Amino acid sequence: MSKIGRNGQCHCGSGKKYKKCCMAKDEAIEAQVKDAMEVKKKEISSDWTT
């Protein structure tokens, strides 16, 4: 899937620009995934040290 530009049409089909429609929601989900990955990395690294 290619990256959607801020001024492109939103992928949800609303007809709005991406920045006015789903950009904030998508960025929040991306941040949650990144945080979850960091937690998992810490869990894995702590398993190796004990």
mmCIF file as Biopython writes it, N, C-alpha, C and O atoms, coordinates in Angstrom:
data_model
#
loop_
_atom_site.group_PDB
_atom_site.id
_atom_site.type_symbol
_atom_site.label_atom_id
_atom_site.label_alt_id
_atom_site.label_comp_id
_atom_site.label_asym_id
_atom_site.label_entity_id
_atom_site.label_seq_id
_atom_site.pdbx_PDB_ins_code
_atom_site.Cartn_x
_atom_site.Cartn_y
_atom_site.Cartn_z
_atom_site.occupancy
_atom_site.B_iso_or_equiv
_atom_site.auth_seq_id
_atom_site.auth_asym_id
_atom_site.pdbx_PDB_model_num
ATOM 1   N N  . MET A ? 1  ? 0.843   -1.176  0.000  1.0 0.0 1  A 1 
ATOM 2   C CA . MET A ? 1  ? 0.000   0.000   0.000  1.0 0.0 1  A 1 
ATOM 3   C C  . MET A ? 1  ? 0.890   1.240   0.000  1.0 0.0 1  A 1 
ATOM 4   O O  . MET A ? 1  ? 1.829   1.328   0.791  1.0 0.0 1  A 1 
ATOM 5   N N  . SER A ? 2  ? 0.606   2.178   -0.864 1.0 0.0 2  A 1 
ATOM 6   C CA . SER A ? 2  ? 1.419   3.385   -0.941 1.0 0.0 2  A 1 
ATOM 7   C C  . SER A ? 2  ? 0.963   4.398   0.112  1.0 0.0 2  A 1 
ATOM 8   O O  . SER A ? 2  ? -0.176  4.373   0.578  1.0 0.0 2  A 1 
ATOM 9   N N  . LYS A ? 3  ? 1.876   5.273   0.464  1.0 0.0 3  A 1 
ATOM 10  C CA . LYS A ? 3  ? 1.590   6.292   1.457  1.0 0.0 3  A 1 
ATOM 11  C C  . LYS A ? 3  ? 0.655   7.337   0.862  1.0 0.0 3  A 1 
ATOM 12  O O  . LYS A ? 3  ? 0.836   7.771   -0.276 1.0 0.0 3  A 1 
ATOM 13  N N  . ILE A ? 4  ? -0.329  7.729   1.629  1.0 0.0 4  A 1 
ATOM 14  C CA . ILE A ? 4  ? -1.309  8.718   1.189  1.0 0.0 4  A 1 
ATOM 15  C C  . ILE A ? 4  ? -0.763  10.108  1.492  1.0 0.0 4  A 1 
ATOM 16  O O  . ILE A ? 4  ? -0.296  10.364  2.602  1.0 0.0 4  A 1 
ATOM 17  N N  . GLY A ? 5  ? -0.820  11.001  0.516  1.0 0.0 5  A 1 
ATOM 18  C CA . GLY A ? 5  ? -0.392  12.379  0.729  1.0 0.0 5  A 1 
ATOM 19  C C  . GLY A ? 5  ? -1.437  13.138  1.534  1.0 0.0 5  A 1 
ATOM 20  O O  . GLY A ? 5  ? -2.620  12.802  1.500  1.0 0.0 5  A 1 
ATOM 21  N N  . ARG A ? 6  ? -1.003  14.149  2.249  1.0 0.0 6  A 1 
ATOM 22  C CA . ARG A ? 6  ? -1.913  14.937  3.088  1.0 0.0 6  A 1 
ATOM 23  C C  . ARG A ? 6  ? -3.064  15.538  2.286  1.0 0.0 6  A 1 
ATOM 24  O O  . ARG A ? 6  ? -4.190  15.626  2.776  1.0 0.0 6  A 1 
ATOM 25  N N  . ASN A ? 7  ? -2.779  15.950  1.056  1.0 0.0 7  A 1 
ATOM 26  C CA . ASN A ? 7  ? -3.795  16.623  0.260  1.0 0.0 7  A 1 
ATOM 27  C C  . ASN A ? 7  ? -4.525  15.693  -0.702 1.0 0.0 7  A 1 
ATOM 28  O O  . ASN A ? 7  ? -5.345  16.142  -1.503 1.0 0.0 7  A 1 
ATOM 29  N N  . GLY A ? 8  ? -4.228  14.401  -0.623 1.0 0.0 8  A 1 
ATOM 30  C CA . GLY A ? 8  ? -4.915  13.439  -1.474 1.0 0.0 8  A 1 
ATOM 31  C C  . GLY A ? 8  ? -6.280  13.069  -0.910 1.0 0.0 8  A 1 
ATOM 32  O O  . GLY A ? 8  ? -6.606  13.394  0.232  1.0 0.0 8  A 1 
ATOM 33  N N  . GLN A ? 9  ? -7.056  12.397  -1.713 1.0 0.0 9  A 1 
ATOM 34  C CA . GLN A ? 9  ? -8.361  11.935  -1.266 1.0 0.0 9  A 1 
ATOM 35  C C  . GLN A ? 9  ? -8.200  10.906  -0.152 1.0 0.0 9  A 1 
ATOM 36  O O  . GLN A ? 9  ? -7.288  10.081  -0.199 1.0 0.0 9  A 1 
ATOM 37  N N  . CYS A ? 10 ? -9.063  10.945  0.833  1.0 0.0 10 A 1 
ATOM 38  C CA . CYS A ? 10 ? -8.994  10.023  1.961  1.0 0.0 10 A 1 
ATOM 39  C C  . CYS A ? 10 ? -9.319  8.608   1.488  1.0 0.0 10 A 1 
ATOM 40  O O  . CYS A ? 10 ? -10.142 8.409   0.595  1.0 0.0 10 A 1 
ATOM 41  N N  . HIS A ? 11 ? -8.660  7.640   2.100  1.0 0.0 11 A 1 
ATOM 42  C CA . HIS A ? 11 ? -8.849  6.235   1.732  1.0 0.0 11 A 1 
ATOM 43  C C  . HIS A ? 11 ? -10.184 5.665   2.205  1.0 0.0 11 A 1 
ATOM 44  O O  . HIS A ? 11 ? -10.571 4.578   1.776  1.0 0.0 11 A 1 
ATOM 45  N N  . CYS A ? 12 ? -10.892 6.378   3.080  1.0 0.0 12 A 1 
ATOM 46  C CA . CYS A ? 12 ? -12.158 5.856   3.604  1.0 0.0 12 A 1 
ATOM 47  C C  . CYS A ? 12 ? -13.320 6.050   2.633  1.0 0.0 12 A 1 
ATOM 48  O O  . CYS A ? 12 ? -14.391 5.469   2.812  1.0 0.0 12 A 1 
ATOM 49  N N  . GLY A ? 13 ? -13.103 6.866   1.609  1.0 0.0 13 A 1 
ATOM 50  C CA . GLY A ? 13 ? -14.144 7.067   0.601  1.0 0.0 13 A 1 
ATOM 51  C C  . GLY A ? 13 ? -15.081 8.229   0.895  1.0 0.0 13 A 1 
ATOM 52  O O  . GLY A ? 13 ? -16.111 8.367   0.234  1.0 0.0 13 A 1 
ATOM 53  N N  . SER A ? 14 ? -14.748 9.067   1.871  1.0 0.0 14 A 1 
ATOM 54  C CA . SER A ? 14 ? -15.619 10.184  2.245  1.0 0.0 14 A 1 
ATOM 55  C C  . SER A ? 14 ? -15.614 11.310  1.209  1.0 0.0 14 A 1 
ATOM 56  O O  . SER A ? 14 ? -16.541 12.119  1.161  1.0 0.0 14 A 1 
ATOM 57  N N  . GLY A ? 15 ? -14.564 11.357  0.381  1.0 0.0 15 A 1 
ATOM 58  C CA . GLY A ? 15 ? -14.432 12.434  -0.583 1.0 0.0 15 A 1 
ATOM 59  C C  . GLY A ? 15 ? -13.684 13.634  -0.032 1.0 0.0 15 A 1 
ATOM 60  O O  . GLY A ? 15 ? -13.429 14.591  -0.763 1.0 0.0 15 A 1 
ATOM 61  N N  . LYS A ? 16 ? -13.326 13.600  1.252  1.0 0.0 16 A 1 
ATOM 62  C CA . LYS A ? 16 ? -12.586 14.688  1.876  1.0 0.0 16 A 1 
ATOM 63  C C  . LYS A ? 16 ? -11.093 14.481  1.664  1.0 0.0 16 A 1 
ATOM 64  O O  . LYS A ? 16 ? -10.648 13.400  1.279  1.0 0.0 16 A 1 
ATOM 65  N N  . LYS A ? 17 ? -10.325 15.542  1.924  1.0 0.0 17 A 1 
ATOM 66  C CA . LYS A ? 17 ? -8.880  15.409  1.913  1.0 0.0 17 A 1 
ATOM 67  C C  . LYS A ? 17 ? -8.474  14.583  3.126  1.0 0.0 17 A 1 
ATOM 68  O O  . LYS A ? 17 ? -9.102  14.645  4.183  1.0 0.0 17 A 1 
ATOM 69  N N  . TYR A ? 18 ? -7.409  13.811  2.948  1.0 0.0 18 A 1 
ATOM 70  C CA . TYR A ? 18 ? -6.927  12.925  4.010  1.0 0.0 18 A 1 
ATOM 71  C C  . TYR A ? 18 ? -6.622  13.689  5.296  1.0 0.0 18 A 1 
ATOM 72  O O  . TYR A ? 18 ? -6.942  13.211  6.384  1.0 0.0 18 A 1 
ATOM 73  N N  . LYS A ? 19 ? -6.000  14.884  5.186  1.0 0.0 19 A 1 
ATOM 74  C CA . LYS A ? 19 ? -5.604  15.633  6.372  1.0 0.0 19 A 1 
ATOM 75  C C  . LYS A ? 19 ? -6.816  16.114  7.176  1.0 0.0 19 A 1 
ATOM 76  O O  . LYS A ? 19 ? -6.694  16.353  8.377  1.0 0.0 19 A 1 
ATOM 77  N N  . LYS A ? 20 ? -7.953  16.258  6.552  1.0 0.0 20 A 1 
ATOM 78  C CA . LYS A ? 20 ? -9.158  16.718  7.240  1.0 0.0 20 A 1 
ATOM 79  C C  . LYS A ? 20 ? -10.053 15.562  7.694  1.0 0.0 20 A 1 
ATOM 80  O O  . LYS A ? 20 ? -11.041 15.778  8.396  1.0 0.0 20 A 1 
ATOM 81  N N  . CYS A ? 21 ? -9.710  14.353  7.299  1.0 0.0 21 A 1 
ATOM 82  C CA . CYS A ? 21 ? -10.593 13.226  7.579  1.0 0.0 21 A 1 
ATOM 83  C C  . CYS A ? 21 ? -9.951  12.219  8.541  1.0 0.0 21 A 1 
ATOM 84  O O  . CYS A ? 21 ? -10.263 12.227  9.732  1.0 0.0 21 A 1 
ATOM 85  N N  . CYS A ? 22 ? -9.088  11.381  8.056  1.0 0.0 22 A 1 
ATOM 86  C CA . CYS A ? 22 ? -8.587  10.241  8.831  1.0 0.0 22 A 1 
ATOM 87  C C  . CYS A ? 22 ? -7.125  10.334  9.255  1.0 0.0 22 A 1 
ATOM 88  O O  . CYS A ? 22 ? -6.619  9.403   9.882  1.0 0.0 22 A 1 
ATOM 89  N N  . MET A ? 23 ? -6.433  11.418  8.935  1.0 0.0 23 A 1 
ATOM 90  C CA . MET A ? 23 ? -5.003  11.484  9.222  1.0 0.0 23 A 1 
ATOM 91  C C  . MET A ? 23 ? -4.714  11.378  10.725 1.0 0.0 23 A 1 
ATOM 92  O O  . MET A ? 23 ? -3.826  10.622  11.120 1.0 0.0 23 A 1 
ATOM 93  N N  . ALA A ? 24 ? -5.428  12.105  11.554 1.0 0.0 24 A 1 
ATOM 94  C CA . ALA A ? 24 ? -5.177  12.078  12.996 1.0 0.0 24 A 1 
ATOM 95  C C  . ALA A ? 24 ? -5.429  10.684  13.572 1.0 0.0 24 A 1 
ATOM 96  O O  . ALA A ? 24 ? -4.668  10.207  14.414 1.0 0.0 24 A 1 
ATOM 97  N N  . LYS A ? 25 ? -6.492  10.041  13.118 1.0 0.0 25 A 1 
ATOM 98  C CA . LYS A ? 25 ? -6.819  8.690   13.592 1.0 0.0 25 A 1 
ATOM 99  C C  . LYS A ? 25 ? -5.731  7.701   13.183 1.0 0.0 25 A 1 
ATOM 100 O O  . LYS A ? 25 ? -5.304  6.878   13.993 1.0 0.0 25 A 1 
ATOM 101 N N  . ASP A ? 26 ? -5.288  7.777   11.944 1.0 0.0 26 A 1 
ATOM 102 C CA . ASP A ? 26 ? -4.243  6.874   11.454 1.0 0.0 26 A 1 
ATOM 103 C C  . ASP A ? 26 ? -2.925  7.094   12.196 1.0 0.0 26 A 1 
ATOM 104 O O  . ASP A ? 26 ? -2.223  6.132   12.510 1.0 0.0 26 A 1 
ATOM 105 N N  . GLU A ? 27 ? -2.584  8.358   12.480 1.0 0.0 27 A 1 
ATOM 106 C CA . GLU A ? 27 ? -1.355  8.643   13.209 1.0 0.0 27 A 1 
ATOM 107 C C  . GLU A ? 27 ? -1.429  8.128   14.642 1.0 0.0 27 A 1 
ATOM 108 O O  . GLU A ? 27 ? -0.423  7.663   15.177 1.0 0.0 27 A 1 
ATOM 109 N N  . ALA A ? 28 ? -2.604  8.201   15.275 1.0 0.0 28 A 1 
ATOM 110 C CA . ALA A ? 28 ? -2.767  7.689   16.634 1.0 0.0 28 A 1 
ATOM 111 C C  . ALA A ? 28 ? -2.595  6.177   16.667 1.0 0.0 28 A 1 
ATOM 112 O O  . ALA A ? 28 ? -1.961  5.643   17.578 1.0 0.0 28 A 1 
ATOM 113 N N  . ILE A ? 29 ? -3.149  5.491   15.691 1.0 0.0 29 A 1 
ATOM 114 C CA . ILE A ? 29 ? -3.002  4.035   15.608 1.0 0.0 29 A 1 
ATOM 115 C C  . ILE A ? 29 ? -1.542  3.675   15.385 1.0 0.0 29 A 1 
ATOM 116 O O  . ILE A ? 29 ? -1.033  2.736   15.997 1.0 0.0 29 A 1 
ATOM 117 N N  . GLU A ? 30 ? -0.874  4.404   14.525 1.0 0.0 30 A 1 
ATOM 118 C CA . GLU A ? 30 ? 0.538   4.149   14.247 1.0 0.0 30 A 1 
ATOM 119 C C  . GLU A ? 30 ? 1.383   4.332   15.516 1.0 0.0 30 A 1 
ATOM 120 O O  . GLU A ? 30 ? 2.310   3.559   15.758 1.0 0.0 30 A 1 
ATOM 121 N N  . ALA A ? 31 ? 1.067   5.344   16.319 1.0 0.0 31 A 1 
ATOM 122 C CA . ALA A ? 31 ? 1.796   5.579   17.567 1.0 0.0 31 A 1 
ATOM 123 C C  . ALA A ? 31 ? 1.556   4.441   18.561 1.0 0.0 31 A 1 
ATOM 124 O O  . ALA A ? 31 ? 2.481   4.023   19.258 1.0 0.0 31 A 1 
ATOM 125 N N  . GLN A ? 32 ? 0.320   3.938   18.631 1.0 0.0 32 A 1 
ATOM 126 C CA . GLN A ? 32 ? 0.006   2.824   19.526 1.0 0.0 32 A 1 
ATOM 127 C C  . GLN A ? 32 ? 0.782   1.578   19.132 1.0 0.0 32 A 1 
ATOM 128 O O  . GLN A ? 32 ? 1.310   0.877   19.995 1.0 0.0 32 A 1 
ATOM 129 N N  . VAL A ? 33 ? 0.856   1.302   17.860 1.0 0.0 33 A 1 
ATOM 130 C CA . VAL A ? 33 ? 1.590   0.132   17.377 1.0 0.0 33 A 1 
ATOM 131 C C  . VAL A ? 33 ? 3.071   0.282   17.712 1.0 0.0 33 A 1 
ATOM 132 O O  . VAL A ? 33 ? 3.708   -0.675  18.152 1.0 0.0 33 A 1 
ATOM 133 N N  . LYS A ? 34 ? 3.615   1.468   17.508 1.0 0.0 34 A 1 
ATOM 134 C CA . LYS A ? 34 ? 5.027   1.709   17.809 1.0 0.0 34 A 1 
ATOM 135 C C  . LYS A ? 34 ? 5.296   1.494   19.299 1.0 0.0 34 A 1 
ATOM 136 O O  . LYS A ? 34 ? 6.294   0.872   19.664 1.0 0.0 34 A 1 
ATOM 137 N N  . ASP A ? 35 ? 4.417   2.002   20.157 1.0 0.0 35 A 1 
ATOM 138 C CA . ASP A ? 35 ? 4.582   1.824   21.601 1.0 0.0 35 A 1 
ATOM 139 C C  . ASP A ? 35 ? 4.506   0.354   21.986 1.0 0.0 35 A 1 
ATOM 140 O O  . ASP A ? 35 ? 5.295   -0.114  22.807 1.0 0.0 35 A 1 
ATOM 141 N N  . ALA A ? 36 ? 3.572   -0.372  21.405 1.0 0.0 36 A 1 
ATOM 142 C CA . ALA A ? 36 ? 3.431   -1.799  21.702 1.0 0.0 36 A 1 
ATOM 143 C C  . ALA A ? 36 ? 4.671   -2.572  21.265 1.0 0.0 36 A 1 
ATOM 144 O O  . ALA A ? 36 ? 5.090   -3.508  21.946 1.0 0.0 36 A 1 
ATOM 145 N N  . MET A ? 37 ? 5.249   -2.195  20.154 1.0 0.0 37 A 1 
ATOM 146 C CA . MET A ? 37 ? 6.464   -2.859  19.676 1.0 0.0 37 A 1 
ATOM 147 C C  . MET A ? 37 ? 7.630   -2.595  20.628 1.0 0.0 37 A 1 
ATOM 148 O O  . MET A ? 37 ? 8.433   -3.493  20.882 1.0 0.0 37 A 1 
ATOM 149 N N  . GLU A ? 38 ? 7.730   -1.385  21.150 1.0 0.0 38 A 1 
ATOM 150 C CA . GLU A ? 38 ? 8.795   -1.055  22.100 1.0 0.0 38 A 1 
ATOM 151 C C  . GLU A ? 38 ? 8.649   -1.880  23.380 1.0 0.0 38 A 1 
ATOM 152 O O  . GLU A ? 38 ? 9.644   -2.366  23.918 1.0 0.0 38 A 1 
ATOM 153 N N  . VAL A ? 39 ? 7.424   -2.039  23.867 1.0 0.0 39 A 1 
ATOM 154 C CA . VAL A ? 39 ? 7.179   -2.839  25.059 1.0 0.0 39 A 1 
ATOM 155 C C  . VAL A ? 39 ? 7.582   -4.288  24.804 1.0 0.0 39 A 1 
ATOM 156 O O  . VAL A ? 39 ? 8.224   -4.912  25.648 1.0 0.0 39 A 1 
ATOM 157 N N  . LYS A ? 40 ? 7.215   -4.813  23.668 1.0 0.0 40 A 1 
ATOM 158 C CA . LYS A ? 40 ? 7.555   -6.193  23.323 1.0 0.0 40 A 1 
ATOM 159 C C  . LYS A ? 40 ? 9.070   -6.378  23.227 1.0 0.0 40 A 1 
ATOM 160 O O  . LYS A ? 40 ? 9.599   -7.392  23.683 1.0 0.0 40 A 1 
ATOM 161 N N  . LYS A ? 41 ? 9.768   -5.411  22.638 1.0 0.0 41 A 1 
ATOM 162 C CA . LYS A ? 41 ? 11.221  -5.489  22.546 1.0 0.0 41 A 1 
ATOM 163 C C  . LYS A ? 41 ? 11.847  -5.536  23.943 1.0 0.0 41 A 1 
ATOM 164 O O  . LYS A ? 41 ? 12.794  -6.286  24.179 1.0 0.0 41 A 1 
ATOM 165 N N  . LYS A ? 42 ? 11.312  -4.729  24.866 1.0 0.0 42 A 1 
ATOM 166 C CA . LYS A ? 42 ? 11.836  -4.721  26.232 1.0 0.0 42 A 1 
ATOM 167 C C  . LYS A ? 42 ? 11.583  -6.059  26.917 1.0 0.0 42 A 1 
ATOM 168 O O  . LYS A ? 42 ? 12.440  -6.559  27.646 1.0 0.0 42 A 1 
ATOM 169 N N  . GLU A ? 43 ? 10.403  -6.640  26.681 1.0 0.0 43 A 1 
ATOM 170 C CA . GLU A ? 43 ? 10.095  -7.946  27.263 1.0 0.0 43 A 1 
ATOM 171 C C  . GLU A ? 43 ? 11.048  -9.016  26.743 1.0 0.0 43 A 1 
ATOM 172 O O  . GLU A ? 43 ? 11.543  -9.851  27.501 1.0 0.0 43 A 1 
ATOM 173 N N  . ILE A ? 44 ? 11.291  -8.976  25.460 1.0 0.0 44 A 1 
ATOM 174 C CA . ILE A ? 44 ? 12.181  -9.987  24.844 1.0 0.0 44 A 1 
ATOM 175 C C  . ILE A ? 44 ? 13.596  -9.809  25.359 1.0 0.0 44 A 1 
ATOM 176 O O  . ILE A ? 44 ? 14.259  -10.792 25.690 1.0 0.0 44 A 1 
ATOM 177 N N  . SER A ? 45 ? 14.068  -8.581  25.433 1.0 0.0 45 A 1 
ATOM 178 C CA . SER A ? 45 ? 15.438  -8.364  25.886 1.0 0.0 45 A 1 
ATOM 179 C C  . SER A ? 45 ? 15.600  -8.723  27.359 1.0 0.0 45 A 1 
ATOM 180 O O  . SER A ? 45 ? 16.669  -9.185  27.758 1.0 0.0 45 A 1 
ATOM 181 N N  . SER A ? 46 ? 14.566  -8.522  28.176 1.0 0.0 46 A 1 
ATOM 182 C CA . SER A ? 46 ? 14.666  -8.881  29.587 1.0 0.0 46 A 1 
ATOM 183 C C  . SER A ? 46 ? 14.664  -10.404 29.755 1.0 0.0 46 A 1 
ATOM 184 O O  . SER A ? 46 ? 15.268  -10.917 30.697 1.0 0.0 46 A 1 
ATOM 185 N N  . ASP A ? 47 ? 13.997  -11.132 28.858 1.0 0.0 47 A 1 
ATOM 186 C CA . ASP A ? 47 ? 14.010  -12.598 28.896 1.0 0.0 47 A 1 
ATOM 187 C C  . ASP A ? 47 ? 15.408  -13.131 28.630 1.0 0.0 47 A 1 
ATOM 188 O O  . ASP A ? 47 ? 15.803  -14.147 29.202 1.0 0.0 47 A 1 
ATOM 189 N N  . TRP A ? 48 ? 16.155  -12.463 27.775 1.0 0.0 48 A 1 
ATOM 190 C CA . TRP A ? 48 ? 17.498  -12.914 27.421 1.0 0.0 48 A 1 
ATOM 191 C C  . TRP A ? 48 ? 18.499  -12.627 28.539 1.0 0.0 48 A 1 
ATOM 192 O O  . TRP A ? 48 ? 19.496  -13.336 28.673 1.0 0.0 48 A 1 
ATOM 193 N N  . THR A ? 49 ? 18.240  -11.598 29.337 1.0 0.0 49 A 1 
ATOM 194 C CA . THR A ? 49 ? 19.199  -11.226 30.373 1.0 0.0 49 A 1 
ATOM 195 C C  . THR A ? 49 ? 19.009  -12.007 31.663 1.0 0.0 49 A 1 
ATOM 196 O O  . THR A ? 49 ? 19.908  -12.020 32.505 1.0 0.0 49 A 1 
ATOM 197 N N  . THR A ? 50 ? 17.890  -12.643 31.838 1.0 0.0 50 A 1 
ATOM 198 C CA . THR A ? 50 ? 17.653  -13.401 33.082 1.0 0.0 50 A 1 
ATOM 199 C C  . THR A ? 50 ? 17.913  -14.866 32.906 1.0 0.0 50 A 1 
ATOM 200 O O  . THR A ? 50 ? 17.761  -15.639 33.853 1.0 0.0 50 A 1 
#
